Amino acid sequence: MAAVIVIGGGMGGMAAALLLARQGHEVRLIERRDRLGGKLAEHRRDGFTFSLGPSLLTMPQLFRDLGLRQEFVEPAELCRYRFADGSELTAHRDPERMAGAVEAFSPGQGTAWRAFHRWAEGCLRAAERTVFAGPLVRPPADARPSDLLAVAPGRTLAGLARHFFTDPRLRQYVGRYATYAGSSPYLAPAALGCIPALEHGQGGWYVPGGLPRLADELAVLLKQAGVDVVTGVGVERVLSEGERVTGVRLESGEAPAADIVVANADSAALYGHLLPHRGRLRSIARLGRSSSALLLLAGVTGRTPGLAHHSVVFSADYENEFGDIFSRSRPPLDPTVYIGCSAVDDPTQAPQGAENWVMLVNVPARDPGRWPMSAESYRDLVLERLAARGHDLAGRLRFVDLFTPADIRERYGSWGGAIYGTVTHGRLGSLRRPGNRGPRRGLYLVGGSVHPGGGLPMVTLGARIVASMVARDYPAGRTSGS
Ligand SMILES: Cc1cc2nc3c(=O)[nH]c(=O)nc-3n(C[C@H](O)[C@H](O)[C@H](O)COP(=O)(O)OP(=O)(O)OC[C@H]3O[C@@H](n4cnc5c(N)ncnc54)[C@H](O)[C@@H]3O)c2cc1C
């Protein structure tokens, strides 16, 4: 049995702590904030509850496998898309129903969607065998992309969309999945096109009471597994002797010893100051940051007829929008807006007869103080754009609170407020993320800033990968890694 310290109680840290405790290790999880969950967080005001992070749960079986038994519910539709020309497409989990919806939306494109979905499913199976399954960090020098992922007809996600669809609106719908990795469809690998196959196969789920309830139930499981959870104190240093980790030093001055340290803190923070490592930090900086988000959290009077749980209101010029985010480093002048309203399916989320709107806009991971306009002026721009595209909240807004990239950076220690650590750009972008093994024996990394990526399912897969690495490195009864 080894002594394990997990730094950070985000989804990845909690899942890793649980799996390692179940392997028989003595696990302590140290979280800087007062509550576990990391980005699984919420904001409450005047009877309204707003998710500050995830609103959509995919790959639900992963969470069942961890032992979570709470109810998951499936909204009636996966997502409602509204395009700049005013047209709407409703996405359904069932592939045949989706193909029918696409055909009705754009005659002739239903067959194209079926072909796309077949490709996406093949790509997903390939990812399950490779990227999702192990600590694959960098492809071997002689490997071709086709060895690692399904061969993609197109280098980028936008190229993939062009290959399958002639309707520019459907290309925008496919391109949107790059934002699940905080990336631009015009630079992200075509392999991200496997993500819709997850939604159309396994569905998109909601947890009654809000997704942060996942963290509450995980906290119970951690206790049952004997994990010592310490909150309200940060780790300021990972300690090592020679090539091996020996423990951590806390902000309180205490220095608990450990054979194994699992960092759920952002990898840039790990290599920047917890265990300074110039080479690894430079590699992270070379890749660049994923996008961040600006959230408008609005208490809205009245119910909106036909409002879906999840809606996306697209910009008129997607390429220009991502040019603003990644090339010009400014919030897009014509943003695509995700609208999440959990009150559609859950009356606990807003006072009776009212709605809790979370409006999310992708923005650069950069302090709003350095934007060309104030966050408040940008909020007004977003509301004006939405009004022009059919979602006019004038006269219905009780309040709009803002959650900015600076809040994301401060709360979670994310690199510049980036949601997903490094950006996933380039044909092999999915394989270039920082790895799960640290530069000292006994040091592992888990979470959205490392392999295999961000999002609740990916960080949970990352926890599985770390647990299997530890099981190999520390066979039963040994406290020193092989
Ligand atoms: C606005 C938004 C919307 C999102 N939407 C979705 C969605 O719909 N579906 C989805 O699946 N995913 C979504 N995500 C992504 C998902 O939330 C994250 O990828 C995932 O929750 C990250 O988990 P993590 O393990 O990386 O830990 P994090 O959530 O990043 O938590 C890390 C934890 O480590 C702690 N920590 C950091 N440094 C230290 C230290 N030195 N000492 C002690 N503790 C420390 C932090 O306080 C934090 O609690 C969204 C994220 C955001 C921000």
The ligand as an SDF file (V2000), in Angstrom:
LIG
                    3D

 53 58  0  0  0  0  0  0  0  0999 V2000
  -18.1830   27.2190  -18.5010 C   0  0  0  0  0  0  0  0  0  0  0  0
  -17.8180   25.7700  -18.6450 C   0  0  0  0  0  0  0  0  0  0  0  0
  -18.6880   24.9040  -19.3010 C   0  0  0  0  0  0  0  0  0  0  0  0
  -18.3690   23.5520  -19.4180 C   0  0  0  0  0  0  0  0  0  0  0  0
  -19.2830   22.7050  -19.9890 N   0  0  0  0  0  0  0  0  0  0  0  0
  -19.0510   21.3720  -19.9670 C   0  0  0  0  0  0  0  0  0  0  0  0
  -20.0770   20.4550  -20.3260 C   0  0  0  0  0  0  0  0  0  0  0  0
  -21.2040   20.8400  -20.6420 O   0  0  0  0  0  0  0  0  0  0  0  0
  -19.7990   19.1180  -20.2740 N   0  0  0  0  0  0  0  0  0  0  0  0
  -18.5750   18.6580  -19.8570 C   0  0  0  0  0  0  0  0  0  0  0  0
  -18.3760   17.4270  -19.8070 O   0  0  0  0  0  0  0  0  0  0  0  0
  -17.5950   19.5070  -19.4890 N   0  0  0  0  0  0  0  0  0  0  0  0
  -17.8070   20.8430  -19.5180 C   0  0  0  0  0  0  0  0  0  0  0  0
  -16.8520   21.7120  -19.0820 N   0  0  0  0  0  0  0  0  0  0  0  0
  -15.5020   21.2010  -18.7910 C   0  0  0  0  0  0  0  0  0  0  0  0
  -15.4070   20.4940  -17.4480 C   0  0  0  0  0  0  0  0  0  0  0  0
  -16.0380   21.2670  -16.4720 O   0  0  0  0  0  0  0  0  0  0  0  0
  -13.9580   20.3370  -17.0570 C   0  0  0  0  0  0  0  0  0  0  0  0
  -13.1870   19.8050  -18.1220 O   0  0  0  0  0  0  0  0  0  0  0  0
  -13.7880   19.4170  -15.8480 C   0  0  0  0  0  0  0  0  0  0  0  0
  -14.7530   19.6740  -14.8560 O   0  0  0  0  0  0  0  0  0  0  0  0
  -12.3930   19.6650  -15.3100 C   0  0  0  0  0  0  0  0  0  0  0  0
  -12.0800   18.7700  -14.2980 O   0  0  0  0  0  0  0  0  0  0  0  0
  -10.6010   18.6970  -13.7520 P   0  0  0  0  0  0  0  0  0  0  0  0
  -10.3940   17.3250  -13.2280 O   0  0  0  0  0  0  0  0  0  0  0  0
   -9.6440   19.1890  -14.7690 O   0  0  0  0  0  0  0  0  0  0  0  0
  -10.5640   19.6560  -12.5060 O   0  0  0  0  0  0  0  0  0  0  0  0
  -10.9460   21.1930  -12.2800 P   0  0  0  0  0  0  0  0  0  0  0  0
  -12.4030   21.3300  -12.3450 O   0  0  0  0  0  0  0  0  0  0  0  0
  -10.0960   22.0760  -13.1180 O   0  0  0  0  0  0  0  0  0  0  0  0
  -10.5390   21.3300  -10.7560 O   0  0  0  0  0  0  0  0  0  0  0  0
   -9.2120   21.4000  -10.3230 C   0  0  0  0  0  0  0  0  0  0  0  0
   -9.2570   21.5760   -8.8280 C   0  0  0  0  0  0  0  0  0  0  0  0
   -7.9240   21.6650   -8.3340 O   0  0  0  0  0  0  0  0  0  0  0  0
   -7.8930   22.6400   -7.3020 C   0  0  0  0  0  0  0  0  0  0  0  0
   -6.5230   23.1230   -7.1840 N   0  0  0  0  0  0  0  0  0  0  0  0
   -5.8040   23.7650   -8.1430 C   0  0  0  0  0  0  0  0  0  0  0  0
   -4.5690   24.0510   -7.6490 N   0  0  0  0  0  0  0  0  0  0  0  0
   -4.5200   23.5630   -6.3830 C   0  0  0  0  0  0  0  0  0  0  0  0
   -3.5160   23.5580   -5.3740 C   0  0  0  0  0  0  0  0  0  0  0  0
   -2.3090   24.1100   -5.5670 N   0  0  0  0  0  0  0  0  0  0  0  0
   -3.8020   22.9770   -4.1830 N   0  0  0  0  0  0  0  0  0  0  0  0
   -5.0260   22.3950   -3.9580 C   0  0  0  0  0  0  0  0  0  0  0  0
   -6.0180   22.4100   -4.8770 N   0  0  0  0  0  0  0  0  0  0  0  0
   -5.7610   22.9790   -6.0800 C   0  0  0  0  0  0  0  0  0  0  0  0
   -8.8670   23.7180   -7.7960 C   0  0  0  0  0  0  0  0  0  0  0  0
   -9.3170   24.5320   -6.7310 O   0  0  0  0  0  0  0  0  0  0  0  0
   -9.9690   22.8630   -8.4050 C   0  0  0  0  0  0  0  0  0  0  0  0
  -10.9510   22.5300   -7.4500 O   0  0  0  0  0  0  0  0  0  0  0  0
  -17.1420   23.0650  -18.9190 C   0  0  0  0  0  0  0  0  0  0  0  0
  -16.2710   23.9310  -18.2540 C   0  0  0  0  0  0  0  0  0  0  0  0
  -16.6110   25.2700  -18.1100 C   0  0  0  0  0  0  0  0  0  0  0  0
  -15.6940   26.1810  -17.3360 C   0  0  0  0  0  0  0  0  0  0  0  0
  1  2  1  0
  2  3  1  0
  2 52  2  0
  3  4  2  0
  4  5  1  0
  4 50  1  0
  5  6  2  0
  6  7  1  0
  6 13  1  0
  7  8  2  0
  7  9  1  0
  9 10  1  0
 10 11  2  0
 10 12  1  0
 12 13  2  0
 13 14  1  0
 14 15  1  0
 14 50  1  0
 15 16  1  0
 16 17  1  0
 16 18  1  0
 18 19  1  0
 18 20  1  0
 20 21  1  0
 20 22  1  0
 22 23  1  0
 23 24  1  0
 24 25  2  0
 24 26  1  0
 24 27  1  0
 27 28  1  0
 28 29  2  0
 28 30  1  0
 28 31  1  0
 31 32  1  0
 32 33  1  0
 33 34  1  0
 33 48  1  0
 34 35  1  0
 35 36  1  0
 35 46  1  0
 36 37  1  0
 36 45  1  0
 37 38  2  0
 38 39  1  0
 39 40  1  0
 39 45  2  0
 40 41  1  0
 40 42  2  0
 42 43  1  0
 43 44  2  0
 44 45  1  0
 46 47  1  0
 46 48  1  0
 48 49  1  0
 50 51  2  0
 51 52  1  0
 52 53  1  0
M  END
$$$$
